[in-house]
Amino acid sequence: MSNQGDTSVPLLAARDLAKTHGRTRALSGASAELRVGEILAVTGTSGSGKSTLLHCLAGIVRPDEGTVTYAGERLDELSEKRLSELRRTEFGVVFQFGQLIPELTAVDNVALPLLLAGASRTDARATAGEWLERFGVRGQGESRPGELSGGQSQRVALARALVTAPRIVFADEPTGALDSLASEQVMTALVGTARESGTAVLLITHDAQVAAYADREIRLTDGTVATAGVAA
């Protein structure tokens, strides 16, 4: 059963997650919840399990133990086909370095998820252009990633993540490679758009100033949630 629009029920919930990479225990009994339209910051030192938690919550990797539930579905039990469908339609993902396709222009990078969903090239590019404008990079639409600044690249990556109107955006250190001004521009654009559209955001960051944009913050230590509360 879907919980669309019901803020009393977690949209996404992880319970007692454990994940090991080789001999490294990345998660050890980690639990977290994300509600409809909420911006949640996950903080912690390098190696605390932040990115692994995001990957489990986004269905990119499966936990060794524990459960991940999204809108009534157990992500950890879904087929790869269904997980891929969710990542194309209801989940958006942004990484630290954007991971734009270097051979494509900015507008074509943003249009790609729409093309994969069956939109025509004309419609996809038109919608992509609107999203680039919302993020203040419409003028760079025909530029390729190598011609963009770091801040411009991240705003293009955000536009790509949001172009399908996902219910959740997973942002893994989206400002980690940016200076303070570009970081502020990217976070202002992300938070403003998420608030406007009611999109929930799971934000992985080591930066207290970035975490302050969130409604709530949880801190990971050694693969488990050490503290939880309201972001400053």
N, C-alpha and C positions, 0 to 999 in steps of 0.2 A: 504493500500500500504506500502510495506516495505521500510525502508531507509537504507538497508544494505550498508555499506561503504560510505554513504553520511554524511560527518562531518558537513555540513551546517544545517542539521535538527537534533533536539534533538532525541536521541535514546529513551530516557525515560523522561517524563515531568509530573510534578505534578502542579496542579493549584488550589490555594485557598483551601487547605485541612483543614478540621476540624475533630477532633476525640476526643471523651470524654470517659474516663474510669471511670465508676461510677459517682462521683461528680467532678472528676479531668478533666480539659480541657487540654488534652495532645498536641493537635495541634489547631491552631487558624489562619486560612488564610495562611498556609504555602505553598510556591511555590518553585520549584526547577527544574533544567534541568541537564541531563547527556548526553553528546555527545559520539559518537562512539569512543572507544579507550581512553576516558578521565578518569583520576583519580580525583575524587571529594571528598574532605574531608568535612564532616559535623561535626562541633564542637559546644560546648555549655556546660553549667554546668549540673550537674545531675538534672534530672527532666525537662530539657528544651524541650524535645520532640524528641530527636535524634533517639532513637530506634523505637519510634512509626512511625516516618517518614520513616525509613528504612522498617518497616513491611508493611506500606501502599504501598511503591514503589515496594516491592518484591511480592505484592499480597498475603501476609500472613494474613493481616487483611484488611477489607474494610473501607474506610473513611466514616464518617457520612455525610460529604459534600465535594464537590470538585471533581476533575477528575484526573485520572492517566492514561497516554497514553504511551504505549510501541510499537514502530515500527508500528504505525497506529492502534493498538488495544486498546480499553478502558479496562484496567485491572479491574477497579472498576465495570464493567458490565459483565465480563466473568464468565462462569460457573466454579465450583470447579474442574471439570474434566480438563478443558483447563488450569486453573491456575496450577494444579498439573503437567500437561504436560510441561508447561514452566519451572517450578522449577526443573524438571528432566533433561531438555535438554538445555535451554537457560539461566537459572539463576543458579548461584552457591551461596551458603550462608555459611559464617563462623561466628561463635559466639565466645564470649570472652573465653569460656572454652572448645572450640573445639566440644564438644558433640559427641565424637566418641562412637561407640557402644562397651561397655567394654568387651563383650564376643568374639568379633572378633579381629583377628590380624590386624596390621596396613595395610598390603597389602589387606586384605579382606574388611576393612573399605573403602579403596579407590576404590576397585573393585565394591563395592555395586551399585553405580549409573549405571555402565555399565551393570551389571547383570539385574537390573530393566528395562533397555532399551532393553534387549533381547540378549545381548552378551553371548557367551559361557563362562564357568568358566575359561577355559584355556586362552582364549583371554583377558578376563577381568583382570585376575591376571597378565598377561604379561604386559598389558598396565599400570596397577596400579604400577607395579614394576618400569617401566620407569619414571612414575611421581614421585615416591618416590626418585628415583635417582636424578631427577632434583631439588628436594628440599633438597637433602643432607641427606636423612634418609633411603636409601635403606638397610643399614645394620640393621635397626630396623624393617624390613618388617614382620618378624614372631613374633614380640613382641606384647603383648596386651597393651591397653592404660595405664593400671595401672603400667606398667614397663617402661613407657616413661617419660622423663622430660617434663616440661611445654612447652618449646620451641619446642621439638620434636613433641609433640602432636599437636601443632598449625601448624607445617609444614605438618604433615599428614592430618590435617583438610583442609589445603589449597590445597593439592594435590587432596583430595576428591572433593573439590569445583570446581577444574579446569579440572578434568579428562574427563568431557564430552565436553570440549571446549565451555563453555558458552559464550554468548555475554556480560554478566554482572556478576560480582562477588559483592555480598553485604557482606561487612565485618563489623560486629558490635563489636567494641572494641577488635579487634583480638590480641592486645598486652596488654590488660588491666591487665592480670594476670601474666605478664612476667617481668623479670628484664631487665635492659637497654641493655645488650648484646644480650639476646635472642630476645628482641623486634627488635633490629637492624637487626638481622639475618632473622627474619620472614618478616619484611617489605622489606628488600632487595630482598628476594626470591619472595614475592608477586609482587612487582613493576617490577622486571626484567622479570618475566614470563608474566605479563599482557602486558608489552611493546612489548615483542617478539610475542605474539599471537594476539595483537590488542584488547584485552579484556578490556572493561570499568570496573571501580571499583568505587563503592560507599562506602566510608570509614567513619565509625562513630568512633570518637575518642575525648577524652578530653585532649590528650597529644599534645602539640604544636610541639614537635619533630617528632611525627608520622604524623601530618597534613602537615609538611613540605615536605613530599614525594609526595604530591598531586600536580596536575596542577593548581587546583583552590580550594578555601575554601569558604564555607558559614557557618555562625554562627546562631544558633537558640537561641532565647530568648523568654521564655514564649510561646512556641509553634508557633512562627512565625520567618521568616528569617529576622534577624536584620542587618547583613552585608554580603556582597559577594565580592569576589575579587580573586586575585592570591595568592596562598600560598607562604609564605616566603621561 
